[in-house]
Amino acid sequence: LAMVPLENERLHPTVYPRYCLAVQSVSDDVQCQICNAADRRTIYTINNFEDMALTGDAKQRQSTSNRLETDPESSFWLLPSQKSFVTLNWDRQRISIYPFDLTDALQKKGDPWLYVTSIPPLTAVRGSELSHQFQSLSSFDSVAYSLDTPVQGMSLSSQGHLHWQVPVDFKQDSVRMLVRAAANDSEALVQFELTVQNPPKKP
């Protein structure tokens, strides 16, 4: 899927594959967005990294900004299981560890939230069963799922379990899917393309 919303930012993977980090310099600040990999939405933005501060005159700040955009190695890590965010400063001499709990940070903002965080399936095999459980990060007690682009024989339970016994003679090579998650007045949409393949040939 196109990454147009983040095309001008430096992207970093995380140890938690449902998220990615989008980093950019904004004025004299370094900004890091925690993004949802499923739909490329920004979940939370962290500002003012002390060890990444763009100090000095304009020429020095521009040099640091350029380095931020071309840095071949990741300098930012989100560690959800450790409830931490880690940065490596530009001279590679110091690591900063920031206590950070994404759910707690979202709760402190005070607004309700709903994100489908599971990576949707990308392939299905003719004659085989496809099964996937959608999951969400939400401030609501329950989330109801629905399928806006049904395919013959495919079902999605309100709890988010996708099931499809792919017909052996399924004609299309791909299908575009739209999954809707809803809770109260909040809604999240996940669009993806499911490629349909033939089973591997037996030797």
C-alpha positions in Angstrom: 0.0 0.0 0.0 1.2 3.5 -0.8 2.9 5.4 2.0 2.0 8.8 0.7 1.0 10.3 4.1 4.6 9.6 5.3 6.6 10.0 2.1 8.6 13.0 3.4 9.6 11.4 6.7 12.3 9.0 7.7 10.7 5.6 8.4 12.0 3.2 11.0 10.6 -0.3 11.8 9.9 -1.4 15.4 10.3 -4.7 17.2 6.5 -4.7 17.3 5.6 -5.1 13.6 2.1 -3.5 14.0 3.8 -0.1 14.3 6.4 1.9 12.5 8.1 5.2 13.4 8.1 8.3 11.1 10.8 10.8 12.1 11.3 14.3 10.8 12.9 17.6 11.9 10.5 20.4 12.6 12.1 23.8 13.1 14.6 23.2 16.0 12.8 20.0 17.2 13.0 16.4 16.3 9.5 14.8 16.0 8.7 11.1 16.0 5.3 9.8 15.1 4.2 6.3 16.2 2.2 5.1 13.2 -0.2 2.2 12.7 1.3 -0.1 10.0 -2.2 -1.4 9.0 -3.6 2.0 7.8 -0.6 4.4 8.1 -2.4 6.6 10.6 -0.4 8.5 13.3 -1.3 7.2 16.7 0.9 9.4 18.9 3.6 12.0 18.3 6.6 12.5 20.6 8.5 15.8 20.5 11.5 17.4 22.1 14.1 14.6 22.2 16.9 16.2 24.2 19.7 14.1 22.7 18.4 14.9 19.2 18.2 18.6 19.7 19.2 20.6 16.6 21.5 23.0 18.4 24.0 25.5 16.9 23.6 28.0 14.1 21.4 27.5 11.0 24.2 25.7 9.1 24.7 23.2 11.9 21.0 22.6 12.3 20.6 22.0 8.5 23.5 19.5 8.7 21.9 17.7 11.6 18.5 17.7 9.8 20.1 16.2 6.6 21.7 13.5 8.7 18.4 12.7 10.2 17.0 12.2 6.7 19.8 10.0 5.4 20.9 8.1 8.6 21.5 4.5 7.3 20.9 3.0 10.8 17.9 3.3 13.1 18.4 5.8 15.9 14.9 5.3 17.4 13.3 2.3 19.0 9.9 1.7 20.5 9.9 -1.1 23.0 6.3 -1.7 24.1 7.0 -4.7 26.3 9.6 -2.6 28.2 7.3 0.5 28.2 10.3 2.4 26.9 11.3 4.6 24.0 15.1 4.6 23.2 17.2 7.0 21.1 20.8 6.9 20.0 22.4 10.3 19.7 24.2 11.4 16.6 27.8 10.8 17.8 26.8 7.2 18.7 28.1 7.8 22.2 25.0 7.9 24.3 21.7 6.1 24.5 18.7 7.8 26.1 15.9 5.7 27.6 12.5 7.4 28.0 9.8 5.7 30.0 6.9 5.4 27.6 3.7 3.5 27.7 1.6 4.0 24.5 -1.7 3.1 26.1 -1.1 5.3 29.1 0.0 8.2 26.8 -3.3 7.9 24.8 -5.3 7.8 28.0 -3.7 11.0 29.3 -4.7 12.8 26.1 -8.3 12.2 27.1 -9.9 11.5 23.7 -11.3 8.2 22.7 -9.3 6.2 20.2 -9.7 3.2 17.9 -7.0 1.7 15.6 -7.0 -1.7 13.9 -3.4 -2.8 14.6 -3.2 -6.3 13.1 -1.5 -6.6 9.7 -4.1 -8.0 7.3 -3.4 -11.1 5.3 -1.9 -10.4 1.8 -2.2 -13.8 0.1 -4.7 -16.6 -0.2 -4.3 -20.0 -1.9 -7.0 -21.6 -4.1 -8.4 -24.7 -2.5 -7.1 -23.7 1.0 -8.5 -22.1 4.1 -7.7 -18.5 5.0 -8.1 -17.6 8.7 -7.1 -14.3 10.3 -8.0 -12.6 13.6 -8.2 -8.8 13.4 -7.1 -6.9 16.5 -7.4 -3.3 17.7 -5.9 -0.8 20.0 -9.0 0.9 21.5 -10.2 2.9 24.5 -13.6 1.1 24.2 -14.5 -2.2 25.9 -15.6 -3.8 22.7 -15.1 -3.3 19.0 -17.5 -4.6 16.3 -16.0 -5.6 12.9 -17.7 -5.8 9.5 -16.7 -6.6 5.9 -17.7 -3.9 3.4 -16.5 -5.9 0.4 -17.7 -9.4 0.8 -16.5 -12.2 -1.4 -18.5 -15.4 -2.0 -17.9 -17.8 0.9 -15.9 -15.3 3.0 -17.1 -14.3 6.5 -16.0 -11.8 9.1 -17.4 -12.2 12.6 -18.3 -9.2 14.7 -15.3 -10.2 16.9 -13.0 -9.8 13.9 -12.3 -13.4 12.8 -11.9 -13.6 9.1 -12.6 -17.0 7.4 -12.6 -18.0 3.8 -12.5 -21.4 2.2 -11.0 -20.3 -1.1 -12.7 -22.0 -4.0 -10.4 -24.2 -6.2 -11.8 -22.5 -9.3 -11.7 -18.9 -8.0 -11.2 -16.8 -11.1 -9.8 -13.5 -9.8 -6.1 -13.1 -9.1 -6.7 -10.5 -6.4 -9.6 -8.9 -4.4 -9.7 -5.6 -2.7 -10.9 -5.7 0.8 -12.4 -3.1 3.2 -12.7 -4.0 6.9 -14.6 -1.7 9.1 -14.2 -1.5 12.9 -16.7 0.4 15.0 -17.2 1.3 18.6 -19.7 3.9 19.8 -19.2 6.9 17.4 -15.6 6.0 16.5 -14.7 4.0 13.4 -11.5 2.7 11.7 -11.1 1.4 8.2 -8.5 -0.9 6.8 -8.1 -1.4 3.1 -5.9 -4.0 1.6 -5.5 -6.1 -1.5 -5.6 -9.9 -1.1 -3.6 -11.8 -3.8 -5.1 -15.2 -4.7 -2.5 -17.8 -5.8 -2.5 -21.3 -7.1 -1.2 -24.0 -4.7 2.5 -25.0 -5.2 3.0 -27.7 -7.7 4.0 -31.1 -6.4 7.4 -32.2 -7.4 
